[in-house]
Every structure is written in C-alpha cells, then in structure tokens.
Amino acid sequence: MTDSIFETLADSLLATLEEALGDHVDAELQRGILTVEGDAGTWIVNKHAPTRQVWLSSPISGARHYAFDAAAGQWLDTRTGGDLLAALGDELGVPLNWQAP
C-alpha cells in the first residue's frame, strides 16, 4: 500500500467515525486524531503513517493497532484479527459502518 492510499483510507475512516459517533457521544477530529468522550472515559483513534496503521487507545480494552486488509475491506487488529469498527462500536454501544473509498 502506498502512503497516498493509506492516507486516503485512514482519513476516510476517521471522518466517517466522527460523523457516525457525533450523534451519540462527543467526537472531535483534528489533524488525523479522533478524540471520543464517552461514559467510560476517552477513546483516541489516530492514523500512524510510519506503520500504515490506525491505532486505538481505549479506556476499556487498552491499546490496539489495526492494519487495512484490502481483501476484507476492513481495519483488522494486528494481533487478534478483530475488526476495528466492531470493537469500537461494541464499546461505545453504537453500530458503525464504513466502506473503503
């Protein structure tokens, strides 16, 4: 994956998350970092260009790294294979959907 493709995918994901979560919790996207304030604390979702990953810091599940799997069209946990949207959505109680551009 090229840097340009990663940036496009990650930016699309973060913008979609901000929009979807904004109706349910306080979500703010600034300079590639999405900050989400929920009942359990603060979640941070950010893009990490050197590794071409999206990183999640959660007050519930801790820190995780996600890489884009083109075949699945999903951001998958680099250790467990779990889907970012499913994990974040479950923790926040919000159904999340995203389609790669």
N, CA, C and O atoms as CSV, one atom per row, in Angstrom:
chain,resi,resn,atom,element,x,y,z
A,1,MET,N,N,0.841,-1.167,0.000
A,1,MET,CA,C,0.000,0.000,0.000
A,1,MET,C,C,0.894,1.241,0.000
A,1,MET,O,O,1.860,1.320,0.758
A,2,THR,N,N,0.569,2.183,-0.837
A,2,THR,CA,C,1.350,3.417,-0.902
A,2,THR,C,C,0.934,4.363,0.230
A,2,THR,O,O,-0.120,4.194,0.843
A,3,ASP,N,N,1.772,5.346,0.490
A,3,ASP,CA,C,1.442,6.348,1.505
A,3,ASP,C,C,0.148,7.072,1.153
A,3,ASP,O,O,-0.679,7.338,2.026
A,4,SER,N,N,-0.022,7.385,-0.109
A,4,SER,CA,C,-1.209,8.100,-0.558
A,4,SER,C,C,-2.480,7.290,-0.325
A,4,SER,O,O,-3.485,7.828,0.140
A,5,ILE,N,N,-2.438,6.008,-0.645
A,5,ILE,CA,C,-3.605,5.151,-0.432
A,5,ILE,C,C,-3.903,5.033,1.058
A,5,ILE,O,O,-5.060,5.118,1.470
A,6,PHE,N,N,-2.859,4.837,1.872
A,6,PHE,CA,C,-3.073,4.764,3.319
A,6,PHE,C,C,-3.743,6.034,3.823
A,6,PHE,O,O,-4.723,5.961,4.565
A,7,GLU,N,N,-3.232,7.193,3.434
A,7,GLU,CA,C,-3.796,8.463,3.897
A,7,GLU,C,C,-5.263,8.595,3.494
A,7,GLU,O,O,-6.087,9.042,4.292
A,8,THR,N,N,-5.590,8.212,2.271
A,8,THR,CA,C,-6.969,8.282,1.796
A,8,THR,C,C,-7.875,7.381,2.620
A,8,THR,O,O,-8.950,7.800,3.048
A,9,LEU,N,N,-7.443,6.140,2.845
A,9,LEU,CA,C,-8.238,5.186,3.617
A,9,LEU,C,C,-8.399,5.634,5.062
A,9,LEU,O,O,-9.507,5.629,5.598
A,10,ALA,N,N,-7.300,6.020,5.689
A,10,ALA,CA,C,-7.346,6.417,7.102
A,10,ALA,C,C,-8.170,7.685,7.294
A,10,ALA,O,O,-8.957,7.771,8.237
A,11,ASP,N,N,-7.999,8.671,6.413
A,11,ASP,CA,C,-8.773,9.907,6.527
A,11,ASP,C,C,-10.262,9.642,6.350
A,11,ASP,O,O,-11.088,10.213,7.062
A,12,SER,N,N,-10.601,8.783,5.408
A,12,SER,CA,C,-11.994,8.421,5.179
A,12,SER,C,C,-12.578,7.733,6.413
A,12,SER,O,O,-13.694,8.041,6.832
A,13,LEU,N,N,-11.825,6.806,6.986
A,13,LEU,CA,C,-12.272,6.097,8.180
A,13,LEU,C,C,-12.517,7.074,9.334
A,13,LEU,O,O,-13.580,7.047,9.954
A,14,LEU,N,N,-11.553,7.921,9.619
A,14,LEU,CA,C,-11.675,8.847,10.748
A,14,LEU,C,C,-12.836,9.819,10.563
A,14,LEU,O,O,-13.554,10.108,11.520
A,15,ALA,N,N,-13.027,10.321,9.361
A,15,ALA,CA,C,-14.137,11.237,9.093
A,15,ALA,C,C,-15.484,10.530,9.264
A,15,ALA,O,O,-16.427,11.103,9.810
A,16,THR,N,N,-15.567,9.292,8.798
A,16,THR,CA,C,-16.794,8.515,8.941
A,16,THR,C,C,-17.092,8.241,10.411
A,16,THR,O,O,-18.238,8.343,10.847
A,17,LEU,N,N,-16.052,7.890,11.177
A,17,LEU,CA,C,-16.238,7.642,12.604
A,17,LEU,C,C,-16.709,8.897,13.329
A,17,LEU,O,O,-17.621,8.834,14.153
A,18,GLU,N,N,-16.093,10.032,13.027
A,18,GLU,CA,C,-16.503,11.277,13.682
A,18,GLU,C,C,-17.977,11.560,13.414
A,18,GLU,O,O,-18.725,11.907,14.328
A,19,GLU,N,N,-18.385,11.413,12.174
A,19,GLU,CA,C,-19.776,11.686,11.806
A,19,GLU,C,C,-20.731,10.705,12.477
A,19,GLU,O,O,-21.756,11.114,13.022
A,20,ALA,N,N,-20.407,9.419,12.444
A,20,ALA,CA,C,-21.293,8.388,12.999
A,20,ALA,C,C,-21.396,8.487,14.519
A,20,ALA,O,O,-22.473,8.302,15.086
A,21,LEU,N,N,-20.280,8.778,15.173
A,21,LEU,CA,C,-20.271,8.832,16.631
A,21,LEU,C,C,-20.821,10.139,17.173
A,21,LEU,O,O,-21.334,10.187,18.291
A,22,GLY,N,N,-20.716,11.199,16.384
A,22,GLY,CA,C,-21.113,12.527,16.838
A,22,GLY,C,C,-22.556,12.643,17.278
A,22,GLY,O,O,-22.890,13.534,18.059
A,23,ASP,N,N,-23.419,11.767,16.796
A,23,ASP,CA,C,-24.826,11.783,17.210
A,23,ASP,C,C,-25.031,11.126,18.572
A,23,ASP,O,O,-26.096,11.271,19.173
A,24,HIS,N,N,-24.023,10.405,19.065
A,24,HIS,CA,C,-24.183,9.612,20.286
A,24,HIS,C,C,-23.252,10.031,21.429
A,24,HIS,O,O,-23.620,9.944,22.600
A,25,VAL,N,N,-22.057,10.480,21.083
A,25,VAL,CA,C,-21.050,10.876,22.070
A,25,VAL,C,C,-20.316,12.107,21.534
A,25,VAL,O,O,-20.510,12.505,20.385
A,26,ASP,N,N,-19.487,12.693,22.365
A,26,ASP,CA,C,-18.683,13.837,21.935
A,26,ASP,C,C,-17.484,13.309,21.145
A,26,ASP,O,O,-16.611,12.655,21.716
A,27,ALA,N,N,-17.433,13.582,19.854
A,27,ALA,CA,C,-16.348,13.119,18.981
A,27,ALA,C,C,-15.797,14.297,18.202
A,27,ALA,O,O,-16.543,15.063,17.591
A,28,GLU,N,N,-14.457,14.433,18.231
A,28,GLU,CA,C,-13.815,15.555,17.536
A,28,GLU,C,C,-12.581,15.062,16.800
A,28,GLU,O,O,-11.721,14.400,17.380
A,29,LEU,N,N,-12.503,15.390,15.519
A,29,LEU,CA,C,-11.379,15.020,14.671
A,29,LEU,C,C,-10.524,16.249,14.398
A,29,LEU,O,O,-11.008,17.249,13.869
A,30,GLN,N,N,-9.246,16.162,14.765
A,30,GLN,CA,C,-8.301,17.242,14.484
A,30,GLN,C,C,-6.969,16.644,14.080
A,30,GLN,O,O,-6.399,15.828,14.804
A,31,ARG,N,N,-6.474,17.055,12.916
A,31,ARG,CA,C,-5.160,16.661,12.408
A,31,ARG,C,C,-4.901,15.153,12.477
A,31,ARG,O,O,-3.831,14.717,12.901
A,32,GLY,N,N,-5.893,14.363,12.056
A,32,GLY,CA,C,-5.705,12.919,11.999
A,32,GLY,C,C,-5.876,12.203,13.321
A,32,GLY,O,O,-5.537,11.025,13.434
A,33,ILE,N,N,-6.399,12.896,14.330
A,33,ILE,CA,C,-6.626,12.289,15.637
A,33,ILE,C,C,-8.091,12.495,16.022
A,33,ILE,O,O,-8.569,13.625,16.122
A,34,LEU,N,N,-8.791,11.382,16.235
A,34,LEU,CA,C,-10.182,11.424,16.652
A,34,LEU,C,C,-10.237,11.185,18.157
A,34,LEU,O,O,-9.777,10.155,18.650
A,35,THR,N,N,-10.801,12.143,18.876
A,35,THR,CA,C,-10.969,12.032,20.317
A,35,THR,C,C,-12.449,11.835,20.604
A,35,THR,O,O,-13.288,12.621,20.164
A,36,VAL,N,N,-12.763,10.778,21.347
A,36,VAL,CA,C,-14.151,10.437,21.652
A,36,VAL,C,C,-14.314,10.402,23.172
A,36,VAL,O,O,-13.620,9.658,23.865
A,37,GLU,N,N,-15.231,11.207,23.673
A,37,GLU,CA,C,-15.530,11.231,25.110
A,37,GLU,C,C,-16.814,10.446,25.336
A,37,GLU,O,O,-17.872,10.803,24.816
A,38,GLY,N,N,-16.712,9.369,26.120
A,38,GLY,CA,C,-17.871,8.544,26.431
A,38,GLY,C,C,-18.018,8.367,27.925
A,38,GLY,O,O,-17.233,8.908,28.703
A,39,ASP,N,N,-19.023,7.609,28.325
A,39,ASP,CA,C,-19.289,7.395,29.748
A,39,ASP,C,C,-18.119,6.735,30.474
A,39,ASP,O,O,-17.876,7.018,31.647
A,40,ALA,N,N,-17.392,5.856,29.779
A,40,ALA,CA,C,-16.294,5.107,30.410
A,40,ALA,C,C,-14.960,5.849,30.352
A,40,ALA,O,O,-13.982,5.399,30.949
A,41,GLY,N,N,-14.904,6.980,29.642
A,41,GLY,CA,C,-13.646,7.708,29.530
A,41,GLY,C,C,-13.420,8.239,28.131
A,41,GLY,O,O,-14.362,8.598,27.424
A,42,THR,N,N,-12.141,8.284,27.740
A,42,THR,CA,C,-11.749,8.860,26.455
A,42,THR,C,C,-11.114,7.809,25.557
A,42,THR,O,O,-10.209,7.082,25.966
A,43,TRP,N,N,-11.606,7.745,24.325
A,43,TRP,CA,C,-11.032,6.895,23.288
A,43,TRP,C,C,-10.263,7.801,22.334
A,43,TRP,O,O,-10.698,8.913,22.035
A,44,ILE,N,N,-9.136,7.325,21.869
A,44,ILE,CA,C,-8.355,8.039,20.854
A,44,ILE,C,C,-8.164,7.087,19.678
A,44,ILE,O,O,-7.730,5.948,19.853
A,45,VAL,N,N,-8.490,7.563,18.482
A,45,VAL,CA,C,-8.250,6.808,17.254
A,45,VAL,C,C,-7.401,7.710,16.372
A,45,VAL,O,O,-7.795,8.835,16.062
A,46,ASN,N,N,-6.240,7.218,15.972
A,46,ASN,CA,C,-5.389,8.055,15.129
A,46,ASN,C,C,-4.675,7.210,14.077
A,46,ASN,O,O,-4.491,6.002,14.225
A,47,LYS,N,N,-4.287,7.892,13.024
A,47,LYS,CA,C,-3.528,7.210,11.981
A,47,LYS,C,C,-2.046,7.286,12.310
A,47,LYS,O,O,-1.553,8.301,12.804
A,48,HIS,N,N,-1.357,6.207,12.031
A,48,HIS,CA,C,0.083,6.140,12.289
A,48,HIS,C,C,0.754,5.821,10.956
A,48,HIS,O,O,0.904,4.656,10.586
A,49,ALA,N,N,1.153,6.869,10.245
A,49,ALA,CA,C,1.673,6.726,8.884
A,49,ALA,C,C,2.916,5.845,8.763
A,49,ALA,O,O,3.009,5.084,7.800
A,50,PRO,N,N,3.879,5.909,9.693
A,50,PRO,CA,C,5.081,5.077,9.513
A,50,PRO,C,C,4.789,3.573,9.413
A,50,PRO,O,O,5.484,2.843,8.706
A,51,THR,N,N,3.755,3.125,10.126
A,51,THR,CA,C,3.412,1.694,10.083
A,51,THR,C,C,2.199,1.420,9.200
A,51,THR,O,O,1.812,0.268,9.004
A,52,ARG,N,N,1.604,2.483,8.671
A,52,ARG,CA,C,0.379,2.384,7.872
A,52,ARG,C,C,-0.706,1.651,8.655
A,52,ARG,O,O,-1.350,0.728,8.157
A,53,GLN,N,N,-0.881,2.090,9.878
A,53,GLN,CA,C,-1.881,1.513,10.771
A,53,GLN,C,C,-2.746,2.612,11.363
A,53,GLN,O,O,-2.390,3.790,11.358
A,54,VAL,N,N,-3.893,2.186,11.872
A,54,VAL,CA,C,-4.747,3.043,12.679
A,54,VAL,C,C,-4.644,2.496,14.092
A,54,VAL,O,O,-4.797,1.296,14.319
A,55,TRP,N,N,-4.382,3.389,15.040
A,55,TRP,CA,C,-4.197,2.983,16.429
A,55,TRP,C,C,-5.399,3.413,17.250
A,55,TRP,O,O,-5.941,4.503,17.067
A,56,LEU,N,N,-5.803,2.537,18.158
A,56,LEU,CA,C,-6.914,2.815,19.064
A,56,LEU,C,C,-6.414,2.739,20.498
A,56,LEU,O,O,-5.764,1.771,20.891
A,57,SER,N,N,-6.720,3.761,21.268
A,57,SER,CA,C,-6.481,3.744,22.706
A,57,SER,C,C,-7.857,3.796,23.357
A,57,SER,O,O,-8.616,4.743,23.148
A,58,SER,N,N,-8.175,2.767,24.151
A,58,SER,CA,C,-9.496,2.634,24.736
A,58,SER,C,C,-9.411,2.514,26.256
A,58,SER,O,O,-8.534,1.823,26.773
A,59,PRO,N,N,-10.324,3.187,26.980
A,59,PRO,CA,C,-10.341,3.028,28.433
A,59,PRO,C,C,-10.863,1.651,28.850
A,59,PRO,O,O,-10.746,1.269,30.015
A,60,ILE,N,N,-11.429,0.921,27.918
A,60,ILE,CA,C,-11.987,-0.401,28.214
A,60,ILE,C,C,-11.038,-1.517,27.812
A,60,ILE,O,O,-10.769,-2.419,28.605
A,61,SER,N,N,-10.528,-1.464,26.587
A,61,SER,CA,C,-9.724,-2.588,26.075
A,61,SER,C,C,-8.244,-2.274,25.920
A,61,SER,O,O,-7.468,-3.150,25.538
A,62,GLY,N,N,-7.839,-1.050,26.206
A,62,GLY,CA,C,-6.424,-0.692,26.099
A,62,GLY,C,C,-6.034,-0.274,24.694
A,62,GLY,O,O,-6.863,0.201,23.918
A,63,ALA,N,N,-4.766,-0.459,24.382
A,63,ALA,CA,C,-4.219,-0.025,23.090
A,63,ALA,C,C,-4.214,-1.179,22.093
A,63,ALA,O,O,-3.871,-2.314,22.426
A,64,ARG,N,N,-4.606,-0.854,20.857
A,64,ARG,CA,C,-4.594,-1.832,19.769
A,64,ARG,C,C,-4.160,-1.143,18.485
A,64,ARG,O,O,-4.330,0.064,18.317
A,65,HIS,N,N,-3.595,-1.941,17.581
A,65,HIS,CA,C,-3.162,-1.446,16.277
A,65,HIS,C,C,-3.939,-2.193,15.196
A,65,HIS,O,O,-4.136,-3.405,15.283
A,66,TYR,N,N,-4.374,-1.459,14.183
A,66,TYR,CA,C,-5.176,-2.025,13.099
A,66,TYR,C,C,-4.536,-1.720,11.755
A,66,TYR,O,O,-4.121,-0.590,11.494
A,67,ALA,N,N,-4.459,-2.733,10.907
A,67,ALA,CA,C,-3.950,-2.582,9.546
A,67,ALA,C,C,-5.096,-2.855,8.579
A,67,ALA,O,O,-5.971,-3.674,8.857
A,68,PHE,N,N,-5.085,-2.170,7.451
A,68,PHE,CA,C,-6.159,-2.354,6.476
A,68,PHE,C,C,-5.942,-3.650,5.711
A,68,PHE,O,O,-4.865,-3.889,5.164
A,69,ASP,N,N,-6.969,-4.480,5.678
A,69,ASP,CA,C,-6.967,-5.720,4.915
A,69,ASP,C,C,-7.822,-5.478,3.673
A,69,ASP,O,O,-9.049,-5.425,3.755
A,70,ALA,N,N,-7.168,-5.332,2.528
A,70,ALA,CA,C,-7.877,-4.988,1.288
A,70,ALA,C,C,-8.875,-6.066,0.882
A,70,ALA,O,O,-9.951,-5.744,0.377
A,71,ALA,N,N,-8.544,-7.326,1.090
A,71,ALA,CA,C,-9.446,-8.418,0.707
A,71,ALA,C,C,-10.741,-8.363,1.517
A,71,ALA,O,O,-11.823,-8.599,0.981
A,72,ALA,N,N,-10.626,-8.051,2.802
A,72,ALA,CA,C,-11.799,-7.986,3.667
A,72,ALA,C,C,-12.452,-6.605,3.633
A,72,ALA,O,O,-13.626,-6.462,3.975
A,73,GLY,N,N,-11.684,-5.583,3.218
A,73,GLY,CA,C,-12.196,-4.214,3.236
A,73,GLY,C,C,-12.382,-3.689,4.645
A,73,GLY,O,O,-13.251,-2.854,4.898
A,74,GLN,N,N,-11.548,-4.192,5.580
A,74,GLN,CA,C,-11.685,-3.834,6.991
A,74,GLN,C,C,-10.332,-3.486,7.593
A,74,GLN,O,O,-9.282,-3.885,7.091
A,75,TRP,N,N,-10.390,-2.729,8.686
A,75,TRP,CA,C,-9.216,-2.465,9.507
A,75,TRP,C,C,-9.185,-3.546,10.570
A,75,TRP,O,O,-10.057,-3.585,11.438
A,76,LEU,N,N,-8.186,-4.433,10.515
A,76,LEU,CA,C,-8.120,-5.589,11.398
A,76,LEU,C,C,-6.982,-5.474,12.402
A,76,LEU,O,O,-5.886,-5.019,12.075
A,77,ASP,N,N,-7.265,-5.898,13.635
A,77,ASP,CA,C,-6.289,-5.891,14.723
A,77,ASP,C,C,-5.084,-6.726,14.308
A,77,ASP,O,O,-5.235,-7.859,13.851
A,78,THR,N,N,-3.902,-6.172,14.465
A,78,THR,CA,C,-2.688,-6.861,14.022
A,78,THR,C,C,-2.349,-8.062,14.888
A,78,THR,O,O,-1.535,-8.892,14.482
A,79,ARG,N,N,-2.945,-8.183,16.068
A,79,ARG,CA,C,-2.700,-9.347,16.933
A,79,ARG,C,C,-3.835,-10.364,16.891
A,79,ARG,O,O,-3.595,-11.565,16.770
A,80,THR,N,N,-5.070,-9.879,16.990
A,80,THR,CA,C,-6.204,-10.796,17.117
A,80,THR,C,C,-6.999,-10.988,15.835
A,80,THR,O,O,-7.749,-11.955,15.703
A,81,GLY,N,N,-6.836,-10.060,14.882
A,81,GLY,CA,C,-7.614,-10.132,13.645
A,81,GLY,C,C,-9.000,-9.536,13.771
A,81,GLY,O,O,-9.769,-9.561,12.810
A,82,GLY,N,N,-9.341,-8.992,14.951
A,82,GLY,CA,C,-10.659,-8.398,15.153
A,82,GLY,C,C,-10.837,-7.104,14.375
A,82,GLY,O,O,-9.867,-6.405,14.080
A,83,ASP,N,N,-12.071,-6.798,14.050
A,83,ASP,CA,C,-12.425,-5.617,13.260
A,83,ASP,C,C,-12.511,-4.375,14.147
A,83,ASP,O,O,-13.154,-4.399,15.196
A,84,LEU,N,N,-11.865,-3.298,13.725
A,84,LEU,CA,C,-11.872,-2.035,14.460
A,84,LEU,C,C,-13.286,-1.522,14.682
A,84,LEU,O,O,-13.634,-1.144,15.801
A,85,LEU,N,N,-14.102,-1.500,13.646
A,85,LEU,CA,C,-15.446,-0.942,13.769
A,85,LEU,C,C,-16.297,-1.741,14.746
A,85,LEU,O,O,-17.069,-1.167,15.513
A,86,ALA,N,N,-16.158,-3.063,14.720
A,86,ALA,CA,C,-16.919,-3.901,15.647
A,86,ALA,C,C,-16.474,-3.646,17.083
A,86,ALA,O,O,-17.309,-3.511,17.977
A,87,ALA,N,N,-15.169,-3.579,17.308
A,87,ALA,CA,C,-14.648,-3.364,18.659
A,87,ALA,C,C,-15.073,-2.004,19.201
A,87,ALA,O,O,-15.588,-1.915,20.316
A,88,LEU,N,N,-14.865,-0.957,18.431
A,88,LEU,CA,C,-15.201,0.395,18.874
A,88,LEU,C,C,-16.711,0.546,19.038
A,88,LEU,O,O,-17.181,1.131,20.013
A,89,GLY,N,N,-17.451,0.023,18.095
A,89,GLY,CA,C,-18.913,0.093,18.170
A,89,GLY,C,C,-19.466,-0.622,19.392
A,89,GLY,O,O,-20.384,-0.121,20.042
A,90,ASP,N,N,-18.912,-1.793,19.710
A,90,ASP,CA,C,-19.358,-2.533,20.894
A,90,ASP,C,C,-19.066,-1.747,22.168
A,90,ASP,O,O,-19.914,-1.663,23.057
A,91,GLU,N,N,-17.884,-1.178,22.258
A,91,GLU,CA,C,-17.511,-0.442,23.465
A,91,GLU,C,C,-18.355,0.806,23.670
A,91,GLU,O,O,-18.670,1.164,24.805
A,92,LEU,N,N,-18.721,1.466,22.586
A,92,LEU,CA,C,-19.486,2.705,22.678
A,92,LEU,C,C,-20.989,2.491,22.534
A,92,LEU,O,O,-21.767,3.424,22.735
A,93,GLY,N,N,-21.405,1.269,22.188
A,93,GLY,CA,C,-22.818,0.982,22.015
A,93,GLY,C,C,-23.422,1.651,20.794
A,93,GLY,O,O,-24.596,2.020,20.794
A,94,VAL,N,N,-22.607,1.806,19.746
A,94,VAL,CA,C,-23.037,2.478,18.522
A,94,VAL,C,C,-22.693,1.593,17.327
A,94,VAL,O,O,-21.534,1.205,17.176
A,95,PRO,N,N,-23.668,1.260,16.471
A,95,PRO,CA,C,-23.336,0.488,15.279
A,95,PRO,C,C,-22.520,1.353,14.307
A,95,PRO,O,O,-22.901,2.485,14.007
A,96,LEU,N,N,-21.404,0.814,13.823
A,96,LEU,CA,C,-20.517,1.563,12.929
A,96,LEU,C,C,-20.337,0.834,11.614
A,96,LEU,O,O,-20.140,-0.381,11.583
A,97,ASN,N,N,-20.406,1.587,10.534
A,97,ASN,CA,C,-20.178,1.050,9.188
A,97,ASN,C,C,-19.254,1.992,8.443
A,97,ASN,O,O,-19.290,3.208,8.635
A,98,TRP,N,N,-18.418,1.404,7.581
A,98,TRP,CA,C,-17.514,2.187,6.764
A,98,TRP,C,C,-17.212,1.384,5.507
A,98,TRP,O,O,-17.045,0.166,5.561
A,99,GLN,N,N,-17.144,2.071,4.387
A,99,GLN,CA,C,-16.775,1.464,3.115
A,99,GLN,C,C,-15.513,2.146,2.602
A,99,GLN,O,O,-15.427,3.374,2.586
A,100,ALA,N,N,-14.549,1.356,2.189
A,100,ALA,CA,C,-13.317,1.925,1.631
A,100,ALA,C,C,-13.658,2.722,0.385
A,100,ALA,O,O,-14.452,2.277,-0.444
A,101,PRO,N,N,-13.054,3.910,0.249
A,101,PRO,CA,C,-13.345,4.736,-0.946
A,101,PRO,C,C,-12.741,4.119,-2.202
A,101,PRO,O,O,-12.884,4.672,-3.293
